[in-house]
């Protein structure tokens, strides 16, 4: 995998998408990043990335039986709640996101919307909207 040209994205920087395990990798798919940039323009407020790229060794990914879409660079979790969460979900489909996960429980600081551009697979139906427990 190669990293996108981070200078192509007005609203986002590499540091926002770096894997939090310490490996310093940020292999985000350019098509995904373009869709996220389009979403940012549509909602007209800053998008805060809670989680971007995750390498296979990241704790969350290492615990999975099937590697997640974050390891493919085609997913991000966006920190948001209330009307901003609603707006992100409302515009995500128009931007071409196929996976939309909603986590709006607990403290506001723990809430996020997951977005991905994955294609359908046996254990990963797409398009698909789900909520986290």
C-alpha positions, 0 to 999 in steps of 0.5 A: 500500500502507498500513502495518498498525497496528503497535500491533495486534501484541504481539510485533512492531514496525515497525522489525523489518520496515523495508526494509533498503535505507534507504527506511524502508518497512514495508508488511506485510499485516495478515493476514500479521502476524496469522498471524505473531503466531499462530505466535509464540504457538504456538511460545512463543519470540521470533521474530527477523525477519531480513528483512521488507518489501523495496521493489522497489529493494532489492538482492535484489528488484532482481536478480529477474526477477519481484518477490518476495513480500517486496515485497508485504508477505506474507513474512518470513525468520525467523532461527533454527536447530536445534529452533527452526527445526523448531518454526517449520516444524512450526507454519507450515502450521497458521497458514496459511503457503503458502510455507516456505523452509528455509535451515539451512546455513552459520553459525548466524547465517546460517540462517533460515526463509522464510514467506509467504502467497502464492497459487499463480502460474505461477512460484510454486507454492503450497503449497510447501516448498523448501530454499535452495542 
